[in-house]
Amino acid sequence: MSGAALRLIRCRRLSTAGPPGVRKVFQWKHLRKVAKVTGAVVSGGCLFITYEVVALDKAVTIDTSAILQEKYKSYVYLKATPSDEKENLTAGLTHKARRELHKAARRFLEISSRVLLQSVDDLEHFNHGDADPHEVALWVLLKKTMSANKAIRLQAVRELAENHNWHDYQYQTAAQVIDQQTAVGLSRTPQVDLRFFLRSPALPDLEDGLSAEDGLRRLLASLPQSEVDKCVQYFTSLALRESTQSLAAQRGGLWCFGGNGLPYAQSLTSVPSEKVESFCLQALVQHSKVQSHCDYIVANGGLQLLQRVYRLRRDSLKIQRNIVRIIGNLALNENVHQAISQSGWVSALAEMMQSPNVMQASHAARALANLDRETVKEKYQDGVYILHPQTRDNQPIKADVLFIHGILGAAFKTWRQKDHTVLEEKKEAESKEDYTECWPKSWLAADCPNLRILSVEYDSHLSDWMAKCPAENQMKSLAYRSQELLKKLKLAGVGERPVVWVAHSMGGLLVKKMLLDASEDPDMHGLLKNTKGIIFYSVPHYGTFMAEYSVSVRYLLFPSVEVRELCKDSPALRNLNEDFLNMAKEKEFKVLSFAETLPTNIGPMLKILVVPTQSANLGIGELIEVDVDHLNICKPEKKDSFLYKRSLQFILEALQSYISH
């Protein structure tokens, strides 16, 4: 055993006799060199007795560093006896108590050491003797999780998680024994019992009595400003309350863009701590995308600091999501996996995976997938989220479906079910149980379990800030976004199997641009070859009539894209569309387009038909008009609505020859 603690937690009533029908099979004299009592505490009606393992055969090795400061221990809970015996318990262990405790410890040590000393191949023939079969089963599985055979390891993890009859002390024992790889595997098992995971270790106090807010600012200030774009530098300066003219001068002109950010940064002194923490975390999200910065974050105590803020802001879903985004970005670097595990993040992610909130669960699923190098070969960069399967699954994945949102959209909220109006409150109450925050995850995954369903998010960090980045113009074009997303999708393995794209609004223009760019990149030809179909929800192939409205209205709808790219009959859109049509006809892409027919409310005074039917009509494939507005064209009202059923039918037809067998 190495740097680990074995914990046996058992509550049982003190008795002068052992369990009926159990004969003595192991003499205590043989175990005196193995274990000794080191302490006893009465707490909450239970006697907590510590056994310290003094020596075991050198062949026994358990590779875990869960509790670095302790020697090898087993903890035994003995349920307190009636009040007339409590005085004896508090005064010291009675002879009867010791004898009963010795029986429990002897049996545990005997079973665990015998199992651990045998090879995996011999475990099937293990002689249980008088041992509890359930006790033996646990240790057999724990031993198998250490096998050199990957198939045996994976099966053992599944069996551990699927057995829901373990006692509390057995879960706690397993939590002490399992290695990092097994812990990640368990966390990615559906509805796993959270008792399998060690609680997050106690956090050291911040030096000099610093608050979590101070700690975040200090961490940000320690990070290099190289290899990050100008907007990250700008937002970092806003997050640092200490940003002064002298600090800005030391950092250079880009640090504050000639002081533009300083008044705002100084005003943070009056902003609540939670808001400042949020700004700092958003800046850290961007830094964590730079591989070289990840080592700085870990080396400067970032993992422990993030744990502190995570616990402090349990009620802030936004803060928690940004923290897990950072962990997911760090997890892209395998050299920090051990540090992530040791700082307690696997148990926190396992708990978040079971959250009913689709965004929370999906952020945790991405981070754990990046940690799971045992069964996941893909890497999911920031903004690429797995909607299905989010756990380890025996179901073979036959094809991919990618969801690309439009401007003002997001990876999850764009694809929620249509919201009910005030006039439908009664109907809403009746169907509340059937409502879904993300229909691709809830409905499509159930109807097509052998699909991998991904949702992509882009540039979302820019819209989180109250101030506008002076350098944002460089990130507005379709060309920039296309290249950025293609790199992320390649790392996620998109293009290695058949693909169907599902896009809303400007997301459809982005899909067309990505496929055209892929056609010019030899490394991306697989993506082009494997594209089998595209669904366009109100995509402005020929632009919009936005030029007819004021500049403020145009930017309200399309704040992050150059308006000239979206204006009706713009040269950029015309060229994009012509080039794509030629390629789509050559590659024989299947295409389905939906067009809105109802105007969209833009504020209290204005209604706009954002994408008219003639602009939503690509010119190939089927076009269907739907009586909904621009925002709801991609939000089916219910699972049996035409909008969802027709979309599902198209996906199944496009992938029929790949997923039917």
JOWO-V798703 format. One record per run of one state. SS is the DSSP state (A for helix, B for strand, O for the rest). FROM is the first residue (numbers start at 0). TO is the last residue. Records with the same first field share a line. If there is no record, write none. Layout:
# JOWO-V798703
SS->FROM-TO + FROM-TO
This chain:
# JOWO-V798703
O->0-0 + 2-11 + 13-26 + 30-33 + 43-44 + 53-61 + 63-71 + 79-81 + 91-93 + 117-118 + 125-131 + 144-148 + 162-166 + 177-178 + 187-192 + 196-205 + 209-210 + 222-228 + 239-243 + 251-251 + 256-260 + 270-271 + 287-289 + 299-300 + 312-315 + 330-332 + 342-343 + 353-356 + 371-382 + 388-397 + 404-411 + 415-420 + 434-437 + 447-449 + 456-458 + 464-470 + 475-476 + 491-496 + 504-504 + 519-520 + 537-542 + 544-544 + 548-549 + 557-561 + 567-569 + 587-588 + 596-598 + 602-604 + 608-611 + 616-620 + 626-640 + 654-654 + 659-660
B->1-1 + 12-12 + 34-42 + 45-52 + 62-62 + 72-78 + 383-387 + 398-403 + 450-455 + 497-503 + 530-536 + 543-543 + 566-566 + 589-595 + 599-601 + 605-607 + 621-625
A->27-29 + 82-90 + 94-116 + 119-124 + 132-143 + 149-161 + 167-176 + 179-186 + 193-195 + 206-208 + 211-221 + 229-238 + 244-250 + 252-255 + 261-269 + 272-286 + 290-298 + 301-311 + 316-329 + 333-341 + 344-352 + 357-370 + 412-414 + 421-433 + 438-446 + 459-463 + 471-474 + 477-490 + 505-518 + 521-529 + 545-547 + 550-556 + 562-565 + 570-586 + 612-615 + 641-653 + 655-658
